[in-house]
Amino acid sequence: MKPIIIAVAGIVSLAGGAVAGAMLGAAGPHGADMEDAKPMVHAAPSRFDYVKFNSQFVVPLQSDRRVTALVVANLQLEVTEGASEEVLLREPRLRDLFLKILFEMAAEGAFDGDMFAPMVQKELRGRLLAAARNLLGPEVNAVLISDLLKQDR
């Protein structure tokens, strides 16, 4: 019963974020090139700030219209020194974009097999970085995955 409650709570909160993002016009350009997602090499600044999101990202995995597992991710952004405040101000929009990407990858089956495979990780980081740069600009240097786990039912 407890996993069902957790899954339902996650789905409800994620759906609310998606609706809010849609109402605010969070839809960015589809199919961002992976070329744009390459980490930038900066001569200066040599220091970065790290911005941790206030809560985890929870993505339900479904099969036959039933939640079969949950993917839980803790993410951080590496940004140029002094850019943390801008990230925190735009966190709701950024969370919405990241959830959209995580849901898309879940629907594509990226988390069904070995979600730790190098190609899956490269795709995940690339898509998240492209979305962050689309919203915040070149101040975003990297998306860091602190934790990534899959909880089967």
Secondary structure, 3 states (H helix, E strand, C coil): CHHHHHHHHHHHHHHHHHHHHHHCCCCCCCCCCHHHHCCCCCCCCCCEEEEECCCCEEEEEEECCEEEEEEEEEEEEEEECCCHHHHHHCHHHHHHHHHHHHHHHHHCCCCCCCCCCHHHHHHHHHHHHHHHHHHHCCCEEEEEEEEEEEEEC
